[in-house]
Amino acid sequence: MTEEQKEKARQRARKWYAENKKRALANRKKHYEKNKEEILIKIKEYKEKNKERVAEWGKARGKRYRERHKEELKLRAKKRFKEDEAYRERCLRQARESLARRKAKNPEYFKQQLLDWKKNNPEKVKQHMRDAYQKNNKDVKRRLKIWLKENKDKVRQYRAEYKARKIKATPKWYEQERCKIEAVYQKAQEFGFDVDHIVPIRSKKVCGLHTWANLQLLAPDINRAKSNRTWPDMP
């Protein structure tokens, strides 16, 4: 039999099946019931010999089923997620584990995604912080107190940045120097010095900038004596 004849035979078979579907299914069921044991043995042997092919066929069949019943499966999953507590916990645990693996694999991407989201949703960020504070008021205050005690250098740095922003003493290139400025405040904390602005950022005669080049370390008593009354080349 040639390929052309085979194709014609297949077409005739498809046509007959389409016209006699109920009859064909009934015959198939009758044949299966009559030869059930023999058919199951043959199926098992075929699966053992063609594991890869059977696996691929199963994946393809599952994919086709999911595409055809996409909305139905979504509704079923939502209903089960809502009603079945064990299923809900398992889904949430799997989602957390998957997210943790993805974050470990590409931390910079997720860090940038979070920064972008915060930048585009400032009101949501503020509301989230307010809600979290209201919910964990006592715990937040306790942790903040510990953090302030352990990070005095950063507290001083943030206060200096705030004061500089308030009087517009922070230049456009400040972010490029942030790492250097952080190092200055860390060393001040480490050695027991104060961070002083060489040219005061607030004075009646002169106003300097909050930049790395305008910072120096002074002993606390010398810094208090200097205050904002002296600077290099002062008149």
HELIX and SHEET records of a PDB file:
HELIX    1   1 GLU A    3  GLU A   19  1                                  17    
HELIX    2   2 LYS A   21  LYS A   34  1                                  14    
HELIX    3   3 LYS A   36  LYS A   49  1                                  14    
HELIX    4   4 LYS A   51  ARG A   68  1                                  18    
HELIX    5   5 LYS A   70  GLU A   83  1                                  14    
HELIX    6   6 GLU A   85  LYS A  105  1                                  21    
HELIX    7   7 PRO A  107  ASN A  120  1                                  14    
HELIX    8   8 PRO A  122  LYS A  135  1                                  14    
HELIX    9   9 ASN A  137  GLU A  150  1                                  14    
HELIX   10  10 LYS A  152  LYS A  166  1                                  15    
HELIX   11  11 TYR A  174  PHE A  191  1                                  18    
HELIX   12  12 TRP A  212  ASN A  214  5                                   3    
HELIX   13  13 PRO A  220  LYS A  226  1                                   7    
SHEET    1   A 2 ASP A 194  HIS A 197  0                                        
SHEET    2   A 2 LEU A 215  LEU A 218 -1                                        
END                                                                             
